[in-house]
Amino acid sequence: MIESVRKACQIISCFSNEDPALGIGTIADKLGMNVSTAHHIVSTLCDEGVLMKDNRKKYRLGWKLLEWNNHVMFQQDVYEKAMPLVKELINRFRGTVHIAMFDKGTVVFVLRVNSQESTPIQTYIGSRKPAYATSSGKVLLAYNPIFLQETINRGLSYEAPNTITDIHQLKKELAEIRKHGYSISNNENSDGMYGIAAPIFSYSGDILAAVNLVGPTSYMQGSNRDMIIQSVRNTAQSISKELGYIEI
């Protein structure tokens, strides 16, 4: 048991700023470990949320580390780079801003900031919501088919008046999200609340997270709606650039 814990810690330590994503073979080579042993331990770490697999079938540090230390998002510099940009949003608009990441059919909020005039909502760092019923979750589903399949496997249950529970309708909306570059949740997760989200990409071009602004439907659908959409998209793009993403 002690040896397994030691090997798990060694695997986690393999990930760094220079090597944020690693395949099983690379991990095994780095540690002089049998590939099947490495695969077994990595699979267990993924089940526990300590590691996660990206759409290139490589592994990265996962959301569980954020629950242990909610001041980091993969690396501390991500949090530091995102926070000033997020604060610009709440300085301009009333509402609550989240950065969310995907985990097993849900989104996990890893950053939460609200304006002084925001309507209270039931979210906190580490809280979860169904991916298909949130603006941030639908962005993550739209840009990673693996995320979508995991979500569908969990089932689509009713959460609020406008929750999408039909798979074909959900897929149609995700195609529109990819086309326009943002998503909307209108009374889909919480009655009376409206969210607008956009994707955050890593330096490799993979979908990493989503940023959203959530507020009362009456406010979010008001005269500032188009401005909010563009501002959320701009914020997501700015965070992505800070993480090294170059849009082609």
C-alpha positions in Angstrom: 0.0 0.0 0.0 2.8 2.5 1.0 4.7 1.7 -2.3 1.5 2.4 -4.3 1.1 5.7 -2.6 4.7 6.5 -3.3 4.3 5.7 -7.0 1.1 7.7 -7.2 2.9 10.7 -5.8 5.8 10.2 -8.2 3.3 10.1 -11.2 1.7 13.4 -10.0 5.2 15.0 -9.7 5.9 14.2 -13.4 3.6 17.0 -14.5 5.2 20.4 -14.7 5.0 23.7 -16.6 7.2 22.2 -19.3 5.2 18.9 -19.4 1.6 19.7 -18.5 0.2 16.8 -20.5 1.8 13.3 -20.6 1.0 9.9 -22.1 1.2 6.6 -20.2 4.4 5.6 -22.1 6.1 8.9 -21.2 5.1 8.6 -17.5 6.4 5.0 -17.4 9.7 6.0 -19.0 10.2 9.0 -16.7 9.8 6.8 -13.6 11.3 3.5 -14.9 8.0 1.9 -14.2 6.2 -0.9 -15.9 3.6 0.5 -18.4 0.8 -1.7 -17.0 1.6 -0.5 -13.5 1.6 3.1 -14.6 -1.7 2.7 -16.4 -3.3 1.1 -13.4 -2.3 3.9 -11.0 -3.1 6.6 -13.5 -6.6 5.1 -14.1 -7.2 5.2 -10.3 -6.0 8.8 -10.1 -8.4 9.7 -12.9 -11.3 8.0 -11.1 -10.5 10.1 -8.1 -10.2 13.3 -10.1 -6.5 13.8 -9.4 -5.7 13.4 -13.1 -7.9 13.9 -16.2 -7.6 12.7 -19.8 -7.8 15.3 -22.6 -9.1 14.8 -26.1 -5.6 13.7 -27.3 -5.7 10.8 -24.8 -3.0 12.4 -22.7 -3.3 13.1 -19.0 -3.2 16.4 -17.0 -3.5 17.4 -13.4 -7.2 17.3 -12.5 -9.9 19.3 -10.6 -9.4 17.4 -7.3 -6.2 19.4 -6.7 -8.4 22.5 -6.7 -10.5 21.2 -3.9 -7.4 20.7 -1.9 -6.2 24.2 -2.7 -8.8 26.4 -4.3 -6.2 29.1 -5.2 -4.8 27.1 -8.1 -6.2 26.1 -11.5 -3.7 23.5 -12.8 -1.0 26.0 -11.9 -1.1 29.1 -9.6 -0.3 31.4 -12.5 -3.6 30.5 -14.2 -5.6 31.8 -11.2 -3.5 34.9 -11.1 -3.8 35.7 -14.8 -7.6 35.0 -14.8 -8.6 37.0 -11.8 -7.8 40.5 -13.1 -9.7 39.8 -16.3 -12.7 38.3 -14.4 -12.8 41.4 -12.1 -13.1 43.6 -15.2 -16.4 41.8 -16.0 -18.0 42.3 -12.7 -16.8 46.0 -12.6 -18.8 46.5 -15.8 -21.9 44.3 -15.2 -24.0 43.0 -12.4 -23.8 39.3 -11.7 -21.5 36.5 -10.7 -18.6 35.2 -12.8 -17.4 31.6 -12.6 -14.6 29.7 -14.2 -15.6 26.1 -14.5 -14.0 22.8 -15.5 -15.6 19.5 -16.6 -15.6 16.4 -14.5 -17.7 13.3 -15.2 -20.8 14.9 -16.6 -20.7 17.9 -14.3 -19.0 21.3 -14.1 -16.9 22.2 -11.1 -16.5 25.9 -10.3 -12.8 26.6 -9.6 -13.2 30.4 -9.4 -16.1 32.6 -8.3 -16.4 36.4 -8.1 -19.5 38.4 -7.8 -20.3 42.1 -8.1 -21.6 44.1 -5.1 -25.0 44.4 -6.8 -25.3 40.7 -7.8 -28.3 38.6 -7.0 -27.3 35.8 -4.6 -26.9 32.4 -6.3 -26.2 29.0 -4.8 -22.6 28.4 -6.0 -19.2 28.3 -4.4 -15.7 27.2 -5.3 -15.8 23.4 -5.6 -19.6 23.2 -6.2 -21.0 21.2 -9.1 -23.8 21.6 -11.6 -25.0 19.3 -14.5 -22.9 20.2 -17.5 -25.9 20.1 -20.0 -27.9 22.6 -17.9 -25.4 25.4 -17.5 -23.9 27.9 -19.9 -20.3 27.0 -18.9 -21.0 23.3 -19.1 -22.5 23.5 -22.6 -19.4 25.3 -23.8 -17.3 22.5 -22.5 -19.5 19.9 -24.1 -19.5 21.7 -27.4 -15.8 21.7 -27.8 -15.0 18.1 -26.6 -17.0 15.1 -27.8 -15.6 12.9 -25.0 -17.2 15.3 -22.4 -20.5 15.0 -24.3 -20.6 11.2 -24.3 -19.8 11.1 -20.5 -22.6 13.5 -19.9 -25.1 11.6 -22.0 -24.2 8.4 -20.2 -25.2 10.0 -16.9 -28.6 10.9 -18.3 -30.3 14.3 -18.8 -32.7 15.1 -16.0 -35.0 18.1 -15.4 -33.4 20.9 -13.4 -35.4 24.0 -14.2 -38.2 25.1 -16.6 -36.0 25.2 -19.7 -33.7 22.3 -19.0 -32.7 20.5 -22.2 -33.4 16.8 -21.7 -33.5 15.6 -25.3 -30.2 14.4 -26.7 -30.9 15.5 -30.2 -31.9 19.0 -29.1 -28.8 19.2 -27.0 -26.5 18.2 -29.9 -28.2 20.8 -32.1 -27.6 23.5 -29.6 -23.9 22.5 -29.1 -23.4 22.8 -32.9 -24.7 26.4 -32.6 -22.4 27.1 -29.7 -19.4 26.0 -31.8 -20.6 28.2 -34.6 -21.0 31.3 -32.6 -18.4 30.8 -29.9 -20.6 31.3 -26.8 -23.5 29.6 -25.0 -26.5 30.7 -23.1 -28.4 29.1 -20.2 -31.9 30.6 -19.9 -33.7 29.2 -16.8 -32.1 25.8 -17.5 -30.3 25.2 -14.2 -31.9 27.7 -11.8 -35.3 29.4 -12.3 -35.0 33.1 -13.0 -31.3 33.0 -13.8 -29.5 33.5 -17.1 -25.9 32.7 -17.9 -23.6 33.5 -20.8 -20.3 31.5 -21.2 -17.3 31.3 -23.6 -14.5 28.7 -23.9 -11.0 29.0 -22.4 -8.3 27.2 -24.4 -4.9 25.9 -23.4 -1.7 26.6 -25.3 -2.3 23.3 -27.2 -5.7 24.4 -28.4 -7.6 22.0 -26.1 -10.7 23.2 -24.3 -9.5 23.8 -20.8 -12.4 25.6 -19.0 -15.2 28.0 -19.5 -15.9 31.5 -18.1 -19.5 32.7 -17.6 -21.5 35.6 -16.2 -24.7 34.7 -14.4 -27.5 37.1 -13.4 -31.3 37.5 -13.3 -32.9 36.9 -16.6 -34.5 40.4 -16.7 -31.1 42.0 -16.4 -29.1 39.6 -18.7 -31.6 39.9 -21.5 -31.8 43.7 -21.2 -30.2 46.4 -23.4 -26.7 45.2 -22.4 -27.1 41.7 -23.6 -25.0 42.0 -26.7 -22.4 43.9 -24.9 -22.3 41.2 -22.2 -21.9 38.4 -24.8 -19.0 40.2 -26.4 -17.4 41.0 -23.1 -17.6 37.4 -21.9 -16.1 36.2 -25.2 -13.3 38.8 -24.9 -12.5 37.7 -21.4 -12.3 34.1 -22.4 -10.0 35.0 -25.3 -7.8 37.1 -23.1 -7.4 34.3 -20.5 -6.7 31.8 -23.3 -3.9 34.1 -24.6 -2.5 34.5 -21.1 -2.2 30.7 -21.1 -0.3 30.7 -24.3 -3.1 29.9 -26.8 -2.6 31.4 -30.2 -5.7 31.7 -32.3 -5.1 30.7 -35.9 
